[in-house]
Amino acid sequence: MKYDPSALDARRAQYRHALHRSPRLKMLFFELTSRCNLACKHCGSNCSPAESEVLCKEDVFKVLRSVENFSPRPLICLSGGEPFLHPEFFAIARRLKEMEFDWGITTNGTLIDEEAAKALQECRLTSIAVSLDGDAEAHNDMRGATHAFDRCIAGIKNLVKFCPDAATMVTTVVHRGNLDRLDRVYEIVSALGVDFWRITNVEPIGRARDSDMLLKKEELEALFDYIVRKKAEEGRMQITYGCSHFLAAHDRDVRDGNFLCGAGITVASVLSNGDYYACLDIRRRPDLVQGNVKRDDFAEAWNTRFAPFRHDRSDLCAQCLACESRVACAGDSAHTWDFDANRPLYCMKCWGETGETAET
């Protein structure tokens, strides 16, 4: 049968619209704390050691009880800040085990010693993603700490050794300062014995929004060519690209599945202040908060709210309405959508055609 991209895009849109009508919660993130022991230059949440907001464990348990009868159950993802800085992290982990949730963690890896890794295995950790953004020089520079690389590597080794039942992933955010070091990062990551290497590009959010780290058109294309080349090589470690954006002509070559921004239709979050939100990477705005654990049942909020995310954002943007990729893209990702101007801050389709981002 001849490949028909228009038919594929139509089926993709049909699936997305079905989720708008009947959302299916696949991943539920808990921002356990806004505090982090590092202050990364590209942090989308502007986390730092000075932050101190903490989601209390009783509120986590309340939300877990609200979704325990969902069928299928969502994967629970503990994040931050740095989630291991939560004073009762392992009490939460043990409750997840008791309630038989599949659960994962997003972490910088610097606090995972042997004891912590063994405890994670005991709590039946399902998956864990550790951020590693270069060789020692590049990673430490991005983290602003001379010890970050060595502690991250030690943490990954402890996970691989003591958490054999968990899928281990290393996530690398590619920017202008580490693009030329990807082969070195590949050597480091593949030698660690992890299951996945997830690559994404730095985003115009948080601390990186006004920085010089964003990749230019030719640099993005070099990144996509690199991913395609590495995916074609045989090896134990699977290489994936993040969910961040619709990649226009590169989309079907770079990622394994179809682009879909799950914010508010398959993905939700509980922020460290108890607010219900869509994706953690979306800039914090009061008008996008969908409730709070102190006053609202999460399941009811999920089933009746999240309206800002349950439609095609492209319907609101004149530039998107005229775009031939609209059916597949639908306005791209919520975390780089300008909710005031109703347009994408970052559009790889426009960039590829004009040499500029939609922001300019």
Stockholm file with secondary structure:
# STOCKHOLM 1.0

chainA/1-360         MKYDPSALDARRAQYRHALHRSPRLKMLFFELTSRCNLACKHCGSNCSPAESEVLCKEDVFKVLRSVENFSPRPLICLSGGEPFLHPEFFAIARRLKEMEFDWGITTNGTLIDEEAAKALQECRLTSIAVSLDGDAEAHNDMRGATHAFDRCIAGIKNLVKFCPDAATMVTTVVHRGNLDRLDRVYEIVSALGVDFWRITNVEPIGRARDSDMLLKKEELEALFDYIVRKKAEEGRMQITYGCSHFLAAHDRDVRDGNFLCGAGITVASVLSNGDYYACLDIRRRPDLVQGNVKRDDFAEAWNTRFAPFRHDRSDLCAQCLACESRVACAGDSAHTWDFDANRPLYCMKCWGETGETAET
#=GR chainA/1-360 SS CCCCHHHHHHHHHHHHHHHHHSCCCCEEEEECBSBCSCCCTTCTTCCBTTCCCBCCHHHHHHHHHHHTTCSSCCEEEEESSCGGGSTTHHHHHHHHHHTTCCEEEEECSTTCCHHHHHHHHHTTCCEEEEECCSSHHHHHHHHTCTTHHHHHHHHHHHHHHHCTTSEEEEEEEECTTTGGGHHHHHHHHHHHTCSEEEEEECCSSGGGTTSSCSCCHHHHHHHHHHHHHHHHSCCSSEEEECSSCCCGGGHHHHSSSCCCCCBTTTEEEECTTSBEESCTTSCCCGGGCCCBTTTSCHHHHHHHCCGGGSSCGGGGCHHHHTCTTHHHHTTCCGGGEETTTTEESCCHHHHHHHSSCTTC
#=GC SS_cons         CCCCHHHHHHHHHHHHHHHHHSCCCCEEEEECBSBCSCCCTTCTTCCBTTCCCBCCHHHHHHHHHHHTTCSSCCEEEEESSCGGGSTTHHHHHHHHHHTTCCEEEEECSTTCCHHHHHHHHHTTCCEEEEECCSSHHHHHHHHTCTTHHHHHHHHHHHHHHHCTTSEEEEEEEECTTTGGGHHHHHHHHHHHTCSEEEEEECCSSGGGTTSSCSCCHHHHHHHHHHHHHHHHSCCSSEEEECSSCCCGGGHHHHSSSCCCCCBTTTEEEECTTSBEESCTTSCCCGGGCCCBTTTSCHHHHHHHCCGGGSSCGGGGCHHHHTCTTHHHHTTCCGGGEETTTTEESCCHHHHHHHSSCTTC
//
